[in-house]
Amino acid sequence: MSGHAHYREAHPLVFVITHYINLISMIMLA
């Protein structure tokens, strides 16, 4: 869990991009 939090702090942009990709995927599948 702590490792995941550390990775999120180290690479916030990666999680933002992943979040938007998931959002777009849900919109396209809806």
mmCIF entry with sequence, helices, sheets and N, C-alpha, C, O atoms, coordinates in Angstrom:
data_MODEL
# 
_entry.id   MODEL 
# 
_entity.id                         1 
_entity.type                       polymer 
_entity.pdbx_number_of_molecules   1 
# 
_entity_poly.entity_id                      1 
_entity_poly.type                           'polypeptide(L)' 
_entity_poly.nstd_linkage                   no 
_entity_poly.nstd_monomer                   no 
_entity_poly.pdbx_seq_one_letter_code       MSGHAHYREAHPLVFVITHYINLISMIMLA 
_entity_poly.pdbx_seq_one_letter_code_can   MSGHAHYREAHPLVFVITHYINLISMIMLA 
_entity_poly.pdbx_strand_id                 A 
# 
loop_
_entity_poly_seq.entity_id 
_entity_poly_seq.num 
_entity_poly_seq.mon_id 
_entity_poly_seq.hetero 
1 1  MET n 
1 2  SER n 
1 3  GLY n 
1 4  HIS n 
1 5  ALA n 
1 6  HIS n 
1 7  TYR n 
1 8  ARG n 
1 9  GLU n 
1 10 ALA n 
1 11 HIS n 
1 12 PRO n 
1 13 LEU n 
1 14 VAL n 
1 15 PHE n 
1 16 VAL n 
1 17 ILE n 
1 18 THR n 
1 19 HIS n 
1 20 TYR n 
1 21 ILE n 
1 22 ASN n 
1 23 LEU n 
1 24 ILE n 
1 25 SER n 
1 26 MET n 
1 27 ILE n 
1 28 MET n 
1 29 LEU n 
1 30 ALA n 
# 
_struct_asym.id          A 
_struct_asym.entity_id   1 
# 
loop_
_struct_conf.conf_type_id 
_struct_conf.id 
_struct_conf.pdbx_PDB_helix_id 
_struct_conf.beg_label_comp_id 
_struct_conf.beg_label_asym_id 
_struct_conf.beg_label_seq_id 
_struct_conf.pdbx_beg_PDB_ins_code 
_struct_conf.end_label_comp_id 
_struct_conf.end_label_asym_id 
_struct_conf.end_label_seq_id 
_struct_conf.pdbx_end_PDB_ins_code 
_struct_conf.beg_auth_comp_id 
_struct_conf.beg_auth_asym_id 
_struct_conf.beg_auth_seq_id 
_struct_conf.end_auth_comp_id 
_struct_conf.end_auth_asym_id 
_struct_conf.end_auth_seq_id 
_struct_conf.pdbx_PDB_helix_class 
_struct_conf.details 
_struct_conf.pdbx_PDB_helix_length 
HELX_P HELX_P1 AA1 SER A 2  ? ALA A 10 ? SER A 2  ALA A 10 1 ? 9  
HELX_P HELX_P2 AA2 PRO A 12 ? LEU A 29 ? PRO A 12 LEU A 29 1 ? 18 
# 
_struct_conf_type.id          HELX_P 
_struct_conf_type.criteria    ? 
_struct_conf_type.reference   ? 
# 
loop_
_atom_site.group_PDB 
_atom_site.id 
_atom_site.type_symbol 
_atom_site.label_atom_id 
_atom_site.label_alt_id 
_atom_site.label_comp_id 
_atom_site.label_asym_id 
_atom_site.label_entity_id 
_atom_site.label_seq_id 
_atom_site.pdbx_PDB_ins_code 
_atom_site.Cartn_x 
_atom_site.Cartn_y 
_atom_site.Cartn_z 
_atom_site.occupancy 
_atom_site.B_iso_or_equiv 
_atom_site.pdbx_formal_charge 
_atom_site.auth_seq_id 
_atom_site.auth_comp_id 
_atom_site.auth_asym_id 
_atom_site.auth_atom_id 
_atom_site.pdbx_PDB_model_num 
ATOM 1   N N  . MET A 1 1  ? 0.841   -1.201 0.000   1.00 0.00 ? 1  MET A N  1 
ATOM 2   C CA . MET A 1 1  ? 0.000   0.000  0.000   1.00 0.00 ? 1  MET A CA 1 
ATOM 3   C C  . MET A 1 1  ? 0.874   1.249  0.000   1.00 0.00 ? 1  MET A C  1 
ATOM 4   O O  . MET A 1 1  ? 0.629   2.183  -0.764  1.00 0.00 ? 1  MET A O  1 
ATOM 5   N N  . SER A 1 2  ? 1.888   1.265  0.852   1.00 0.00 ? 2  SER A N  1 
ATOM 6   C CA . SER A 1 2  ? 2.775   2.429  0.939   1.00 0.00 ? 2  SER A CA 1 
ATOM 7   C C  . SER A 1 2  ? 3.562   2.587  -0.361  1.00 0.00 ? 2  SER A C  1 
ATOM 8   O O  . SER A 1 2  ? 3.860   3.703  -0.786  1.00 0.00 ? 2  SER A O  1 
ATOM 9   N N  . GLY A 1 3  ? 3.893   1.462  -0.985  1.00 0.00 ? 3  GLY A N  1 
ATOM 10  C CA . GLY A 1 3  ? 4.635   1.514  -2.239  1.00 0.00 ? 3  GLY A CA 1 
ATOM 11  C C  . GLY A 1 3  ? 3.784   2.133  -3.340  1.00 0.00 ? 3  GLY A C  1 
ATOM 12  O O  . GLY A 1 3  ? 4.281   2.880  -4.182  1.00 0.00 ? 3  GLY A O  1 
ATOM 13  N N  . HIS A 1 4  ? 2.486   1.807  -3.321  1.00 0.00 ? 4  HIS A N  1 
ATOM 14  C CA . HIS A 1 4  ? 1.574   2.357  -4.319  1.00 0.00 ? 4  HIS A CA 1 
ATOM 15  C C  . HIS A 1 4  ? 1.453   3.866  -4.135  1.00 0.00 ? 4  HIS A C  1 
ATOM 16  O O  . HIS A 1 4  ? 1.443   4.613  -5.113  1.00 0.00 ? 4  HIS A O  1 
ATOM 17  N N  . ALA A 1 5  ? 1.360   4.315  -2.886  1.00 0.00 ? 5  ALA A N  1 
ATOM 18  C CA . ALA A 1 5  ? 1.245   5.740  -2.593  1.00 0.00 ? 5  ALA A CA 1 
ATOM 19  C C  . ALA A 1 5  ? 2.520   6.460  -3.037  1.00 0.00 ? 5  ALA A C  1 
ATOM 20  O O  . ALA A 1 5  ? 2.465   7.566  -3.574  1.00 0.00 ? 5  ALA A O  1 
ATOM 21  N N  . HIS A 1 6  ? 3.662   5.821  -2.807  1.00 0.00 ? 6  HIS A N  1 
ATOM 22  C CA . HIS A 1 6  ? 4.934   6.422  -3.198  1.00 0.00 ? 6  HIS A CA 1 
ATOM 23  C C  . HIS A 1 6  ? 5.000   6.554  -4.715  1.00 0.00 ? 6  HIS A C  1 
ATOM 24  O O  . HIS A 1 6  ? 5.469   7.569  -5.232  1.00 0.00 ? 6  HIS A O  1 
ATOM 25  N N  . TYR A 1 7  ? 4.537   5.544  -5.422  1.00 0.00 ? 7  TYR A N  1 
ATOM 26  C CA . TYR A 1 7  ? 4.555   5.575  -6.885  1.00 0.00 ? 7  TYR A CA 1 
ATOM 27  C C  . TYR A 1 7  ? 3.632   6.684  -7.395  1.00 0.00 ? 7  TYR A C  1 
ATOM 28  O O  . TYR A 1 7  ? 3.942   7.368  -8.370  1.00 0.00 ? 7  TYR A O  1 
ATOM 29  N N  . ARG A 1 8  ? 2.487   6.849  -6.714  1.00 0.00 ? 8  ARG A N  1 
ATOM 30  C CA . ARG A 1 8  ? 1.545   7.885  -7.133  1.00 0.00 ? 8  ARG A CA 1 
ATOM 31  C C  . ARG A 1 8  ? 2.169   9.265  -6.957  1.00 0.00 ? 8  ARG A C  1 
ATOM 32  O O  . ARG A 1 8  ? 1.980   10.147 -7.795  1.00 0.00 ? 8  ARG A O  1 
ATOM 33  N N  . GLU A 1 9  ? 2.905   9.451  -5.877  1.00 0.00 ? 9  GLU A N  1 
ATOM 34  C CA . GLU A 1 9  ? 3.540   10.753 -5.630  1.00 0.00 ? 9  GLU A CA 1 
ATOM 35  C C  . GLU A 1 9  ? 4.681   10.995 -6.617  1.00 0.00 ? 9  GLU A C  1 
ATOM 36  O O  . GLU A 1 9  ? 4.947   12.129 -7.016  1.00 0.00 ? 9  GLU A O  1 
ATOM 37  N N  . ALA A 1 10 ? 5.350   9.904  -7.000  1.00 0.00 ? 10 ALA A N  1 
ATOM 38  C CA . ALA A 1 10 ? 6.494   10.031 -7.896  1.00 0.00 ? 10 ALA A CA 1 
ATOM 39  C C  . ALA A 1 10 ? 6.040   10.258 -9.344  1.00 0.00 ? 10 ALA A C  1 
ATOM 40  O O  . ALA A 1 10 ? 6.727   10.928 -10.115 1.00 0.00 ? 10 ALA A O  1 
ATOM 41  N N  . HIS A 1 11 ? 4.877   9.695  -9.709  1.00 0.00 ? 11 HIS A N  1 
ATOM 42  C CA . HIS A 1 11 ? 4.404   9.808  -11.090 1.00 0.00 ? 11 HIS A CA 1 
ATOM 43  C C  . HIS A 1 11 ? 2.924   10.183 -11.119 1.00 0.00 ? 11 HIS A C  1 
ATOM 44  O O  . HIS A 1 11 ? 2.089   9.365  -11.505 1.00 0.00 ? 11 HIS A O  1 
ATOM 45  N N  . PRO A 1 12 ? 2.590   11.405 -10.718 1.00 0.00 ? 12 PRO A N  1 
ATOM 46  C CA . PRO A 1 12 ? 1.183   11.819 -10.689 1.00 0.00 ? 12 PRO A CA 1 
ATOM 47  C C  . PRO A 1 12 ? 0.574   11.907 -12.082 1.00 0.00 ? 12 PRO A C  1 
ATOM 48  O O  . PRO A 1 12 ? -0.609  11.622 -12.267 1.00 0.00 ? 12 PRO A O  1 
ATOM 49  N N  . LEU A 1 13 ? 1.384   12.304 -13.064 1.00 0.00 ? 13 LEU A N  1 
ATOM 50  C CA . LEU A 1 13 ? 0.884   12.463 -14.428 1.00 0.00 ? 13 LEU A CA 1 
ATOM 51  C C  . LEU A 1 13 ? 0.408   11.125 -14.994 1.00 0.00 ? 13 LEU A C  1 
ATOM 52  O O  . LEU A 1 13 ? -0.592  11.063 -15.711 1.00 0.00 ? 13 LEU A O  1 
ATOM 53  N N  . VAL A 1 14 ? 1.132   10.059 -14.665 1.00 0.00 ? 14 VAL A N  1 
ATOM 54  C CA . VAL A 1 14 ? 0.755   8.729  -15.163 1.00 0.00 ? 14 VAL A CA 1 
ATOM 55  C C  . VAL A 1 14 ? -0.638  8.350  -14.674 1.00 0.00 ? 14 VAL A C  1 
ATOM 56  O O  . VAL A 1 14 ? -1.438  7.791  -15.425 1.00 0.00 ? 14 VAL A O  1 
ATOM 57  N N  . PHE A 1 15 ? -0.927  8.663  -13.391 1.00 0.00 ? 15 PHE A N  1 
ATOM 58  C CA . PHE A 1 15 ? -2.232  8.320  -12.841 1.00 0.00 ? 15 PHE A CA 1 
ATOM 59  C C  . PHE A 1 15 ? -3.314  9.226  -13.413 1.00 0.00 ? 15 PHE A C  1 
ATOM 60  O O  . PHE A 1 15 ? -4.451  8.788  -13.593 1.00 0.00 ? 15 PHE A O  1 
ATOM 61  N N  . VAL A 1 16 ? -2.983  10.473 -13.701 1.00 0.00 ? 16 VAL A N  1 
ATOM 62  C CA . VAL A 1 16 ? -3.964  11.386 -14.305 1.00 0.00 ? 16 VAL A CA 1 
ATOM 63  C C  . VAL A 1 16 ? -4.331  10.894 -15.699 1.00 0.00 ? 16 VAL A C  1 
ATOM 64  O O  . VAL A 1 16 ? -5.507  10.862 -16.061 1.00 0.00 ? 16 VAL A O  1 
ATOM 65  N N  . ILE A 1 17 ? -3.325  10.511 -16.481 1.00 0.00 ? 17 ILE A N  1 
ATOM 66  C CA . ILE A 1 17 ? -3.571  10.003 -17.836 1.00 0.00 ? 17 ILE A CA 1 
ATOM 67  C C  . ILE A 1 17 ? -4.407  8.731  -17.770 1.00 0.00 ? 17 ILE A C  1 
ATOM 68  O O  . ILE A 1 17 ? -5.359  8.563  -18.533 1.00 0.00 ? 17 ILE A O  1 
ATOM 69  N N  . THR A 1 18 ? -4.043  7.831  -16.845 1.00 0.00 ? 18 THR A N  1 
ATOM 70  C CA . THR A 1 18 ? -4.783  6.572  -16.703 1.00 0.00 ? 18 THR A CA 1 
ATOM 71  C C  . THR A 1 18 ? -6.227  6.848  -16.311 1.00 0.00 ? 18 THR A C  1 
ATOM 72  O O  . THR A 1 18 ? -7.142  6.183  -16.795 1.00 0.00 ? 18 THR A O  1 
ATOM 73  N N  . HIS A 1 19 ? -6.434  7.829  -15.436 1.00 0.00 ? 19 HIS A N  1 
ATOM 74  C CA . HIS A 1 19 ? -7.782  8.180  -14.992 1.00 0.00 ? 19 HIS A CA 1 
ATOM 75  C C  . HIS A 1 19 ? -8.619  8.664  -16.173 1.00 0.00 ? 19 HIS A C  1 
ATOM 76  O O  . HIS A 1 19 ? -9.771  8.257  -16.323 1.00 0.00 ? 19 HIS A O  1 
ATOM 77  N N  . TYR A 1 20 ? -8.054  9.520  -17.005 1.00 0.00 ? 20 TYR A N  1 
ATOM 78  C CA . TYR A 1 20 ? -8.798  10.039 -18.143 1.00 0.00 ? 20 TYR A CA 1 
ATOM 79  C C  . TYR A 1 20 ? -9.040  8.968  -19.193 1.00 0.00 ? 20 TYR A C  1 
ATOM 80  O O  . TYR A 1 20 ? -10.092 8.964  -19.833 1.00 0.00 ? 20 TYR A O  1 
ATOM 81  N N  . ILE A 1 21 ? -8.087  8.056  -19.386 1.00 0.00 ? 21 ILE A N  1 
ATOM 82  C CA . ILE A 1 21 ? -8.274  6.954  -20.337 1.00 0.00 ? 21 ILE A CA 1 
ATOM 83  C C  . ILE A 1 21 ? -9.446  6.087  -19.883 1.00 0.00 ? 21 ILE A C  1 
ATOM 84  O O  . ILE A 1 21 ? -10.274 5.678  -20.697 1.00 0.00 ? 21 ILE A O  1 
ATOM 85  N N  . ASN A 1 22 ? -9.512  5.807  -18.576 1.00 0.00 ? 22 ASN A N  1 
ATOM 86  C CA . ASN A 1 22 ? -10.618 5.005  -18.043 1.00 0.00 ? 22 ASN A CA 1 
ATOM 87  C C  . ASN A 1 22 ? -11.935 5.755  -18.214 1.00 0.00 ? 22 ASN A C  1 
ATOM 88  O O  . ASN A 1 22 ? -12.960 5.150  -18.527 1.00 0.00 ? 22 ASN A O  1 
ATOM 89  N N  . LEU A 1 23 ? -11.910 7.062  -18.011 1.00 0.00 ? 23 LEU A N  1 
ATOM 90  C CA . LEU A 1 23 ? -13.111 7.877  -18.142 1.00 0.00 ? 23 LEU A CA 1 
ATOM 91  C C  . LEU A 1 23 ? -13.612 7.846  -19.593 1.00 0.00 ? 23 LEU A C  1 
ATOM 92  O O  . LEU A 1 23 ? -14.803 7.651  -19.835 1.00 0.00 ? 23 LEU A O  1 
ATOM 93  N N  . ILE A 1 24 ? -12.708 8.036  -20.547 1.00 0.00 ? 24 ILE A N  1 
ATOM 94  C CA . ILE A 1 24 ? -13.065 8.007  -21.969 1.00 0.00 ? 24 ILE A CA 1 
ATOM 95  C C  . ILE A 1 24 ? -13.589 6.628  -22.353 1.00 0.00 ? 24 ILE A C  1 
ATOM 96  O O  . ILE A 1 24 ? -14.556 6.516  -23.106 1.00 0.00 ? 24 ILE A O  1 
ATOM 97  N N  . SER A 1 25 ? -12.950 5.579  -21.836 1.00 0.00 ? 25 SER A N  1 
ATOM 98  C CA . SER A 1 25 ? -13.381 4.212  -22.151 1.00 0.00 ? 25 SER A CA 1 
ATOM 99  C C  . SER A 1 25 ? -14.802 3.968  -21.665 1.00 0.00 ? 25 SER A C  1 
ATOM 100 O O  . SER A 1 25 ? -15.602 3.354  -22.371 1.00 0.00 ? 25 SER A O  1 
ATOM 101 N N  . MET A 1 26 ? -15.125 4.444  -20.462 1.00 0.00 ? 26 MET A N  1 
ATOM 102 C CA . MET A 1 26 ? -16.472 4.263  -19.912 1.00 0.00 ? 26 MET A CA 1 
ATOM 103 C C  . MET A 1 26 ? -17.499 5.034  -20.743 1.00 0.00 ? 26 MET A C  1 
ATOM 104 O O  . MET A 1 26 ? -18.610 4.552  -20.961 1.00 0.00 ? 26 MET A O  1 
ATOM 105 N N  . ILE A 1 27 ? -17.132 6.217  -21.202 1.00 0.00 ? 27 ILE A N  1 
ATOM 106 C CA . ILE A 1 27 ? -18.051 7.025  -22.010 1.00 0.00 ? 27 ILE A CA 1 
ATOM 107 C C  . ILE A 1 27 ? -18.302 6.341  -23.358 1.00 0.00 ? 27 ILE A C  1 
ATOM 108 O O  . ILE A 1 27 ? -19.434 6.313  -23.842 1.00 0.00 ? 27 ILE A O  1 
ATOM 109 N N  . MET A 1 28 ? -17.251 5.797  -23.955 1.00 0.00 ? 28 MET A N  1 
ATOM 110 C CA . MET A 1 28 ? -17.383 5.140  -25.257 1.00 0.00 ? 28 MET A CA 1 
ATOM 111 C C  . MET A 1 28 ? -18.172 3.834  -25.136 1.00 0.00 ? 28 MET A C  1 
ATOM 112 O O  . MET A 1 28 ? -18.914 3.465  -26.047 1.00 0.00 ? 28 MET A O  1 
ATOM 113 N N  . LEU A 1 29 ? -18.010 3.138  -24.008 1.00 0.00 ? 29 LEU A N  1 
ATOM 114 C CA . LEU A 1 29 ? -18.712 1.862  -23.809 1.00 0.00 ? 29 LEU A CA 1 
ATOM 115 C C  . LEU A 1 29 ? -20.150 2.076  -23.366 1.00 0.00 ? 29 LEU A C  1 
ATOM 116 O O  . LEU A 1 29 ? -20.987 1.186  -23.521 1.00 0.00 ? 29 LEU A O  1 
ATOM 117 N N  . ALA A 1 30 ? -20.442 3.248  -22.818 1.00 0.00 ? 30 ALA A N  1 
ATOM 118 C CA . ALA A 1 30 ? -21.794 3.500  -22.300 1.00 0.00 ? 30 ALA A CA 1 
ATOM 119 C C  . ALA A 1 30 ? -22.802 3.551  -23.457 1.00 0.00 ? 30 ALA A C  1 
ATOM 120 O O  . ALA A 1 30 ? -23.995 3.752  -23.228 1.00 0.00 ? 30 ALA A O  1 
# 
